[in-house]
Amino acid sequence: MKHFLTGTAAAALMSLAGLAQAADLKMSHVRPQDTTIDKELRAFAAQVDEATGGDVSVSIFPASALGDYTTVQERISVGAIDMATQPAAAAVDRRMQISSFPYLAGNWAEARAIYGPDGPVRNVMAELYAKQDITMLAAYPVYFGGVALNTDPVSPGDPSQSNGIKVRVPGIKSFQLTGEALGYIPSPIPFSEAFTAIQTGVVDGVIGSGAEGYYASFRDVTKAYVPANTHFEVWYMIISNGSLAELDAEDQEALKAAAAEFEAQRWTVAEEDQGKWEQRLADDLGAKIVDLSDEELGAMAAKVRSDVWPVVLEDVGAEWGQGILDQIGK
């Protein structure tokens, strides 16, 4: 009996120890439930659960349920939220604007070299997150950005012309200046108020997202889409250093391996995914997709690089920013 009780107690203690090691990580993202990123993150969570033998579970919170992405990044920094896959918020560190630098990449091959594994922007973003007590686990390529309009486009491929169309832009200097350079009248409006602003005619369109984003959040007010390649949208899977440190070494490695696979898979489908969403804007909504020539895209890129880059470089630190551009060869 004594040996039986001792064995039972030991088993109970081992069970409690296992429970103590289990971790439930809360993951925030910005898109609604059942969108592409939501499905991919749920697959990632299942992979983590399997790889860690149930030691680590990842609970997904879509549609900014844990707060606006800027707030979420700040809360991850202090350990109040575990994880997120979302755009970089430049409110804490303006240098993070380098991630959405306009017309930095001209095509998908360039984007992967810049933002993919060991890319110059990817590496510097990891360093900037680290200064906020955040670990970057993966980059998530989304799309090249464009302009969604609730009105007919006016000279959409000619950046030398002012088109008189007022558009909502994020409260980030690079987007505001890009809107101006492309001939629009930019109006900084919080994302949460953007749909209503278009619906009520305060603005006639949006800059700052791409076809998938406009379909997800602005499909009822999108009559035309201009695939202007304004910027390359990349999100980052991030985790609080404190939350990561609470996992044992084996589970940390399993989490990082799953994140690396999550990113690698995304790079194989992202370009095709962008085309599918542009087609859905046309097929499902009847939106006009403006066909821009290589010459028009080149003129837009040249105008933005000439007018916008010097100003944004001053904002992020000219020497620091130019050092990154030099690595890219821009």
N, C-alpha and C positions, 0 to 999 in steps of 0.2 A: 504493500500500500504506500509506503514511504517513497519507494522508487517511482511508483505511478504518479503520485502527486508532484514529485520533483520534475518528472518528465512533462506533465501537463503544464506546470508553471513555466517551464522553459519554453514550451511551444507557444504559450500565451505571450510571453515576453518577446519572442521572435516575431509573432504576429503583430504586436504593437509596434515593434521597431519598423516593420515593413510599412505599417500605416503611417508612421511618422515621416518616412522617407517619401511617401507619395506626394505629388504636387499637382495642383490644378491651376494652370496658367490661363489668365484671361487675355484674350487676343481681340483687339479692336480693329475694325476697318471701316472705310467710308462709304461703301456701296450697299444697296439694299440686299436683303436676303435673296438667295438663289441666282444672283448675278455671277459672272464668270469668276471673279476673285473670291466670292463667298464659297463657291463650289470647290475651288482649288485649295482654299485654306482648310476646308473640312476634310479634304483628302489628305492634306498635310497633317492635320490633327490625328487622323486615323493611323497614319504611318508612324507618328511619334509614339502613339499609344502602343502599337505593336512592337516597335523597336525597343521600347523601354520596359516591355512586359507589364504595362499598366502602371508603371511608376510615375509617369508624367502624362497628364491629360491636358489638352488645350481646348478651352471653351471659347467659341467664336461669338463675338458681339458685332453684328453688322450695323450699317446705317448710322454710324457715329453714336451708337447707343451709350457709349461711355464718355461722350463729349466730343466737341470739335477737335479736329486733328492737332491743332496747335495746343489745345489744353491737354490732350492725351499725351503728346510728346513731353510736355512739362511734368505730367504726373508719372510717366515712366521714369523720367530723370530722378524723381525722388522716391521711386519704388511704390507709388500708390496704385499703379496699373502695371501689369507684368509685360505685356507685349502689344505690338501693333504692326500692321502692314499698311502703309499710308505715305502720302507725300511728306517731304521734309518741311518742317515749319521753321521759317527764317526769323521768327520773332525774337528768339533767344540769341541767335548768332546770325547776323546778316550774311556772313560768308556762305551760309547754306543756299543762298540764291544761285550759287554756281551750278547746282543740280538742275535748275530749270532755265539756265542761260539760253536765250533765244538763238535759234539757228546755229547751235553748236555742232550738231550732227546733221549731215545732209542725207543720209540713208541708213538702212538697218545695219549694214556692215560697220559703218563708222560708229553707230550707236553702241554696238556690242564692244568695240574696241575702247570706247570712252567710258561706258557705264558697266560693262561686264567684268568678270574676274580679272583683277590686276589692272583695270582701266584707271586712268589718272583721276577722273572725277569720283569713281567708286572708292578709290583709296583715300582720297582727301575727305570724302563724306564720312567714312569710317572713323577717321581721326577726329572730325568735328563732333560726331556722336559720342565718341569716347570722352571728350571733354565735358559732356553732360551726364557722365556715368551711365551711358547707354552702349550696348554692344549691337553692332549691325550684323545680322545673321545672313541676309541675302538682299539682293536687288531684284526688283520685280518690274521688268519692262512692260509698259502699258500700250503706248501708241505715240505717234507724232500728232501734235495738236493742230487744231484748226479753228475756224470761226463758224458758229451756228447763228443763223439769222431768222427772225420772224418777219422778214420783209425781203423784197427782191434785192439781190446784190447790185452794187454800183461799182463798175470798174474794179472787180475783185482781184485782178492780176496786175494792176497798175499802181504801185505804191507811190507814184509821183502825184497822184490825184487825191484830193480830199473828197471822200464820198458822202460826208454829212451824216453817217449812220452812227448813232450812239450805242456803245456796247458796254456791258458789264465786264470788268476785269477784276482779278483778285487784288487785294491790297498789297501788292508786291511791285516795286518800282519797275522791274524788268518787263512785266506784263503791261503796265500802264504805258511805258515808253514804246513798246512794240506796237501796241494798238495805235498810237499816234503815228508812228513811222509808216504803218500800213494804210494810213488815210482815215482811220476811224476816230471817233470822239470817245475816249475811254472814261468810264465812270466806276471808281472803286466801290463795290457793293459786297457785303458779306454773302457768302454762298447761300446761307439760310434764307436770304431775302431776294435772291437773284430771280427765281422763278416768278414770283409775284411782280417784280420790277418789269419783267418782260411782258407778262400777262396784262398789266395795266398800262403799258406803253411808256414807262419811265425810260426804258432802254429798248432797243430793237434787236438785241443779240447778245452773244456771250463770246469772250475770248478767255482761254485758260484751260480748256479741256480738249477732248477729241471725240471721235464719232461714238465710241462706246459710252463715254461719260454723258454726252448730250442725249443719247438714246435713253440712258438710265434716268436722267434727272430733268431733261428739258424736251422730251419728245412731243409734248402737246403744244409747244410754242416754237417748233423748228420747221421752217418752210424751205430753208436752203442751208447747205453746208459747203464751206470753202476749205478744202484740205490744204491749208497754206503751210503746213509743216512748221508752225510758229516755234515750237520747242519739242524736245523729246521728253515725254512724261515717263518718269521712273519713280516707283515707290520703293520703300525700304522696309524689310522685315526687321524689327528692332526689339530688343528685350532689355529690361532693367538689369543693370549689373548685379543688383541685390538679388533679384529673382533667379538669375543664372547661377549665382554663387551658392544658392540654397540646394541646387541639384548636385548629386555626387558626380564624380569625374566621368563615369561610364554613361550616365544619362545626359550629361552636357555634350559629350561627343555624339551621342545618338541624335540629339536635337539639332546640332550643327550639321550633321550628315543629311538629315531630312530636309533642312533648310537649303543646303547646297543642291540637292536633287530637285527640290521645288523650283529653284531658280533655273537650273539647267533645262528642265522641262518647259518652262515658260518661254525661254529664248527660242525654242524650236517651233512654237506656235504663235508667237505674238504678232509677227508681220501678217500672217494669214488671218489672224483674228481681227486685226485692224480693218482689213478689206471686207470681212464679213459684216462688221458693224456699219461701215459706210454703205454697203449694199442694203442693209436693213433699214437705214434711214430713208433710202429711196423706195424700197419695196413696201415696207410697212406703213410709212408715214406719207409717202408721196413727195418727200423733200427733193429739191433739185440739188444734185451734186455737181458743183462747178468743176469743170475739167481745166486744170491749169497746166500750161506747157512748162518744159524744163527752163525755158528762157524767162518765163514769168516768175517761177519759183526762184530762179537765180537772181532776178532783179529785186525781189522781196528780201532775200537773204542779204544781198549786198547793201541795201538801204538800212536794214536793221543793224548790221554789223558796223556800218559807218556812223549811224546816228545814236544807237543805243549802247553798244558795247563800251565806249569810253566812259559814259555816265555810270553804268552799272559797275564797271571796274573800280571807279572811284568809291562807290558805295561799299564794295566788298573789300577794298584795299587793292590799289592799282598794282603794286609789286607782287603781292600774293596771287591775285587773280591772273596776271599776265604770266606768271610762272607756270600756272596750270595750262593756260592756252598754248604756251610754248611747248609743253609736253605733248599736246594734241597736234601741234603743227598748224595752229591758226594764227 
